[in-house]
């Protein structure tokens, strides 16, 4: 399984994690084999919890969580020795990976430059000069392009769209230079592999003798004497055709307009494929016409929110027709573009069982659409607010809240980059056919660095009324509309969702009817030991009801630092740690 040695008869089929942190394999015959040498300190073994995960860099790691000091440490990983350049997606498109003293370093291909210097992000490279279309012209003859060489780059052989063999080095270079579809070529053992952009999976390997030719814009400079002759000819022509100069201006203006129109269309097409082929996102691109037909003219609406409308569609994916949800963004052009880019960038980083899965997108002219997996049971809001006579059982509600908490914890702590959702509410907790809950709608989400603190994080105030944390409302700069925000804002919103799920009442509706917030109503019932009034006859054991109420009240405390982190919320719901008693302090209205 992990390359562990053993006798041929011992077929180890199962990986196990013991309560003491022991990581071991078992066979169908009952044999066991340790695969980690980690052993906990006897003095702290009773306060430790363990989890083993396959992280984003394809390394399997064992983590130990100390319940006393709330620290988490990595104590074991597989494999012991690794080449990080072999990790899929470690470098972005149009770059290659080079191992330097055991560490992976990403470099751009010739003719490309790094888009971002942020070391926490995957290296993404863009062209230094835009390459023009070579249709109807011979590249080598016109001198528009030249070839630059890069040595010993492996890993791109499977990207080839054409192969020539046997050929010489010069023949390979010229073959790509004179092919409009060819942007790079790899010369290996008298074979010439033609490549298109974007280039991915390149690895610098000195044991892989090869030459990579990159097609770049530009040629040798024109000699000064020839340039001077051209200028004299231009002046003579201008003087001789002075009577027709106005006609030439019109022709030139039309030519420039056509050039920029074609250039813009080229850039739009490139952005579509760049988004679709980037390993960090890797969804499928759909045309607007495909989505319009698949949704039957967008006639089956599933829901509508502040950022867009969601429709059902039946798309042909692979060999089968799959029901999907299509979110059609609306609003001003720039605002819709920002929401589209935010959702693509953020949800493309998130891969988790409790995060809604991105299947594709449409970036077609002014249209911005996002294709998600279809969550057939709609949102949590429909089940707790609209189905008063057929609400989910208590056990199912707790399972939904636990799944949502796991999804939010993943965004805060386990994702490649910390993500604050900023719009947690029942409408954004979607439920699949098997009742699995998933977090959706990342239009307002914000990326943070791992070491970024609340005091250093200022952003535009966002969220839905009734779910926005008090620090995001009170600490607003009157001129700029900015507010300080941290992951504790999501904890507050989640706490409101917990209380609404218990009572099957919206926070704002309670405030309108009773002139006090849902938080105050629950707190009064908790203080008076009358929690049964909150559930309106639902069958629930008193200890379970009290536990969920306490978790909700802990999450909606006014002081952000007093709220628990989502990891602790998950462990409280799972019963791994005790739920503290909420302090008797005034709660936020």
N, C-alpha and C positions, 0 to 999 in steps of 0.2 A: 504493500500500500504506500509506504513512504520509503521503500528501499531497505527495510529492516531485514537483517539476516535471520535465517532459521532453517530447520530441517524441511525437506520437501513435503513431509506429511502434515506439517503444521500450517494449515491454510487460515491465516488470520483475516477474518472478514469484518470484524466490528471494532470500532474505536470507542473507548469509554473514558469518561472523566469522573473520578471519584470525588466524594465530599472532601477528602483530604488533599485534593490537588493532584492526585496520581493519574497520569495519562498512560493508558495501556491498551493493547490489542487483545482480543479474545477470538478463539476459533470456535467452530461449531462443536468441537469435541470437548470444550471447557478449558483448553490451554490458554494461558495468559502470558503476555510479554510486555514489559515496561518499555516505553519509547522516550521517556524523559527521566532525567536524573534529579529533578526537583523534589525536595522534601521540605515541608514547612517546619518552622521553629515550633517546638513543643509548647512554648509559653504563649504562642499566639494562634495555635491551630484551631482553637474553638471560636475565634472571631474572624476567620477568613472565609471568603467566598471566591469561587473560581469560575472562569469562563474561558473557552477556547474558540478562536475565530480564525477564519481565513481572510486576512486583511487585503486591502486594495492592491498591495504590491505582490500578491500571490504567495505570501509567506504565512504559514500556519503558526499562530502564537498562542501561548497560555498566559492568562492574566490572573493576578491575585488581588482581591479587593479586601482591605482591612476595614472592618465595620467600626472599629474604635476611632481611628484617626481619618477614616474615609479616604484613604490613599489607594491608588491602583498602580500596580507595577507589572511589567512584562517579565516573566520568570523563565520562559522557555520558548524556543522557536525552531521550526523545521523549514527548509533544510539548514544544516549547520554551516555549510560553505555554499555560497551562491554567487552567480554572476548577475548583478542587477540589470545588466543590459539585456538579459534574456527575458525580463519581465515585460509582458505585453503592454504597450501603451505608455512606457516610461518616458518616451520622447514623443512630441507631437508630430504633425505632418511636416514634410519637407525638411526634416532634420535627421541626424543619425546619432547613435549612442557610442561613446568611447569610454572604456574602463581606464580610470586614472587612479593608481594606488588603491585598487579595490572598490572605488566609488564610480558610479555611473555619471558621465558628463554628456550633456546634449549639445550638439553643434549644428548650426544651420548648413544646408547644402550651399554650394557656390551660387551666387546670385540672389540669395535670400538673407534676411536679417531678422533678429529676434523681435517679436511684437511686444513682449512684456519682460521686464527685468525682475519681476516678483519670483523669488526662488521657490515659493510655496506652490507655484502653478506649473503645469506641464508646459515645456518649451514649445511655443508656437512660432513658426517662421512665415514671413510673407516676402513677396518679391520686392527687391530694391527698385527695379524698373518694370513697369507693366509691359508684357510681351504682346506685340500687335499680331493681328491675324496674318497668316502667310498664304491665304487662298489666292490663287491666280498669280503667284510670283515665285520665282526660284530663289530660295534663301541664299545659297552659296553665291549666285550670280549678283544679287543685289547688295550683298554685304550687310544685310540687316542683322544677321545672327553670327555668332561664333561659338565654338565648343571649348569648354574648360574641363580639365581632367581632375579626378579625385580617385585616390588609390585605395584598394583593399576594403571595399564596402560590401558586406554580405547582407543577406536577409531580404532582398527585394526581388529575387528571382521569380517568385510567384505573382508579381505584379505585371509581368511582361504581356504585351498584347501581340507581339510578333517576334520571330526568331530567324536569324540568318546564319548559315553555317555551310562550309567553312569560309571565314572571311578574315582579312587582316585588320589590324588596329585602325589604319587609315580608312579602310572601306566601311568599318563599323561607324566611325565618326561621321563620314560623309553621308551614309545611309540615313542617319538620324537628322542630320543638318538639312537634308532635302525632303524630309517627310513632315508635312504640316501637323500630323497627329503626334509626332515624337517630340518629347521635351527632355528626355534623358535616355541614355543607353548604357548597358553594362556589358563589357567585353571580357569573356572568360573562356579560356581554352579554345580560341578561334571561333567562339560562338558570340553572336551579337544579339542581345535581348533589348528590344525597344520598349520604352516605358512612357506612360502618361502621368500627369500630375493628378492628385497629390501623391508624393512618395512617402511610404511608411515603412516602419520596421527595419530601417537601416542600422547596421552594427559595424563599427570599425574592427576588422579582424585581420591581423598581419599574416595569419595562416591561410588566408583566403585571397590568393593573388588574382586581382582583377583591376580593371580600370572602368570608372564610371564617368561618362561624358555628359555634361550638363549644357543644354542649349541656353545661351544668354543673349540679351539684346546688346547690340553695338558691334562695331568693327574697327579696323585700323583707321586712324584719323586721316582725313583727306589732306594731301600735300598742300602747303601754303600757296605755291605757284598756281596749282590747278584751281584752288579756291579763289584766288585773285582773278583769274580768267573768267570764272563763273560770275563773279560780282560785276565785272565789266560788261559781260553779255547781258546780265539782268538790267543794268542801267540803260544800255542801248535799246533793249526791247521796250522798257518803260517809256523812254523818250519817243520811240517810233510809233507807239500805240496810244499816245496821249488822248486821242479822240475817243478811244473805246475803253478808257480806264473805268468808267462807271459800270460797264458790263462785267469787267473782270472782278470788280468788288462784289457784285452780286454772286458771281460764280464761286468766288473764294468763300464768301459767307455761307453759301449753301453747302460747300464741301466741308467746312469746319462744323456746321450744324450736323451734317450726316455722320461725320467722324465721331463726334461726341455722343450722338445717339447710339451708334453701334458700340462704342466703348462702354457706355453705361449698361447696355444690354449684356455685353460680355461680362462685366463685373457682377451683375445680378445673377447670371447663370453660374459664375464661379462661386459666389457666396452660397448658393443653394447646395452645390456639390461639396463645398468646403465644410459646411455644417453637417451634411449627411455622411461624410467620410471621416470626420474627426473621430478618433477612437474614444475620446472622452464622452461623446454623446452617442454616436452610432445609431440614430434612428433612420427611418426611411423617408425619402422625400416624396410627397404626393402633389400633383398639380391641383389647381383649384377645380378644374373640370372633373377630375376623378372624384374628389370629395363631394362635389355638387350632385353628380349622378349617384354615388353610393348612398347619399343621404336623402335621395328622392326630392331634390330641390329644397333641402333643409326643412322638411315639413313635420318631423317628429321631434319636438323640443323636449329635452329632459330636464332642463333647469336654466335659470338665468341669474347672473350675479352682477357685481359692480364692474367686472372687467370683461365680461363676455357672455355669450349664450351657448349652451351645450346642446348638441343634437345627436340623435342616434344615426348610425350609418352601418352598412354591411359592405366591408372592403374585402377584395380578393388579395390575400396575403399568402404567398407561396402557392400551394395547390388547393387551398380551401378558402371559403368565404367566412370571415370572422366579424361578429358584431363588435363595434367600437363606439367610443364617444368622441365627437368632434367639437372642440371648443373654438368658437368663432369670436375673435377679439374685436371689440368695437371701441369707439371714442375717437378723439383727435388723432391725426396721423402719427405724430411723434409720440404721443402717449401710448397708442397701440403698439408701436414699434418697441418702446421701452418695456412694456409688459411682455411682449413676445420674446425679446432677448432675455429678459429676466427668467421667465419660465424655462426656456431652452437651456440657459446656462446652469441654472440651479438644479432642476429635476434631472438634467443629464448627468449630474455628479452623484445622484442619490440612487443606490440600488439596495432595496430593502423590502422585506415581505410586507411591511406596513406603510410603504410609500407607493402611491399610484404609479403604474408603469407607463412610460412614454413610448409610443409605437412609431410616431412619425410627425411630420409637420408640413406646412405649406407656406412658402415665402414667395408668392406669385403676384407681382405688381403691388397694389395697395392691400391685397388680402393677406391676413395673418391668421392661420388656423393651426391648432395643435391637436394631434390624435392620441388619445389615451385608451388603455384597456377599459372595456365597459364594466362598470360596477352596477350589476343588474338590480340590486336592492336599494339603489339611490343613496341618500344621505341619512345620517343619524337624525337630523332634524325631522325628516318625514316620519320616522318611527316613534319619536318621543313627543312630538307636538301635534301631528296630524292624525295619528291612529290612536285616539284616546281609548277606544274599545278593544284594540288589538295591539297593545304595546308589547315589546319584547319582554321575555321573562327576566327576572332579576339576575340570574346567572349569565344570561346572554348580554345584558347591559354591562355587567362587570367585565366580561370578556372583551366587549367593544372598547371600553375605556382603557383596559390594559393594553390592547393592540395599539390604540392611538398614542398612549404614553410611550410605548416602545418606539413608534415611528418618530415622535418628537425627540426622544433621547438620542436616537440615531443621528438626527439632524444636528443636535447640539454637540455631541461628543464623538461619534464614530464615523461620521462622514469625512471625506478628504479635507474639506474646509468647513469650519463651523457655519451653520446656516440658521438664522432666526426667521421663523415663518411669518410672524407679525399679523396673522389673520386666522388664528385657531378659533373655530366655531363649529357648531353641529353641521352646518351646511358644507363645510370643508372636510368632514370625516365621512368618507364614502364606504359603502358596504357591498362586498361581493356576494355571489350566489351562495357560497358556503359560510356567510356571515363574518368573513374576515374583514376587519376595518382597516382603511388606509387613508393617510393624509394626502390631500390634494390642494390645488390652486396655489401656485408659488408666485403669483403676479406681484405681491408686495414684499416678498422675502428679501433678506439682506445677507450678504456674505461678510464674515468677520474673520480676522486672523486668530489663530489659537491663543495668542497672548494679548489680544485686544480687550480692554476693560470697558465697563459701562461708562465711566467718566470720559473716556477718550472717544466714545462712539456717539456721534451726533448725526441724526438723519431726519428726513421729513416725517412728521407725525403721520401714522397710518394705522389702519385697522377698522373694525366695525363697532359701532356704538353699542355699549353694553359689555364688550369683551376687551376693551383697551385698558391696559394697566394704568394705575393712577400716575406713575412717574412719567408716562408718555403723554399725559394730559396736562399735568401741573408744571412740568419743566419745559414749557414751550416758550421759545423766544418770540415775542410779539411781532417782531419785524420779519423774521425769516421763516417762522413756522417750523423750526427745528426742535427735536426732542432727543433726550438721552435714552438709549435703549440697550437692553442686554437680553440674554436668553431667559432671564427671569420674567420678562414681559409675556413670553409664551407660556410660562408656568402659571401666571395669573389667568390668562385666557383659558387654559386647560382647567383650572379650578372652577371657573364659571360654567364650563361645559359639564363638569362632574355634578355640580349642584343642580343644573337644569335637567340632567339625566335622572337624578334622584327624584325631583319634584315634577318632572314633565311640564314645566312652566318656563317661559322665557324670562330672563332677567328684567328686560324693559317692560314687559306686560305686568309683572308683579309690582314694579315701581309705579306704573300708571294707576293700578287698581288700589293698592294699599298704601301708597305714598312712602314706601320704604323699599330698599333694594332686596333682591333675592338673598344676598349675603346676610343682611340683617335679619330677614325672616328665618333663615336656617339657624343663625346663631341664637336667636331667641328661643326657638324650639329645642336647640341643643342644651342651652342653659336651664330650661324648664323641664328637661328630661321628657319631652313630648315629641320625639322624632317620628312617632307613628303618624302624626298629623301630616307629615310631608309626603307620604307615599300613597295616600288615597286608597287604601285597601289592598295594595299590592302584597303578595305573599313574599315576605322576606324576614329572615332571622334577625332579631334585634342586634346581636353583635356585628353581623355583616353590615347592617344599615349604619350603625354607629361608626364602624371603621371607615366606610366610604364618606360619611359626612365629615369626619375629622380630616381626612385627606383633602377634601374640597376646601375646608376652612383654612388649612395650612397653606394651600396654594394661593388663596386670595388675600393674604395679609398685605397691609399697605406698604410695609418696609420690604423692598425687593430682597435685601440680604437675609431677611427672616424666612423667606419662602424656600422650600426644599428644591434641590436640583432634580431634574427628571429621572436621573438614575435612581435616586432614593424613592421617588414616587413609584417607579416600576417595582422596586424591591418591597415597598409597603404593600402594593396590590398583590404581589406574588406570595406575601407572607414571610419573606426572608428576614425582614426586620420589623420591629414593633412600630406602631403608629403613635407619635407623641401626642399629648393633649394640646389642642390649640390654645395659645395664651388668651387670657380674657382682656383683650384690648379692642378698641373700636376698629371696625373694619371699614374698608373703603365703600363709599356710596356708589 
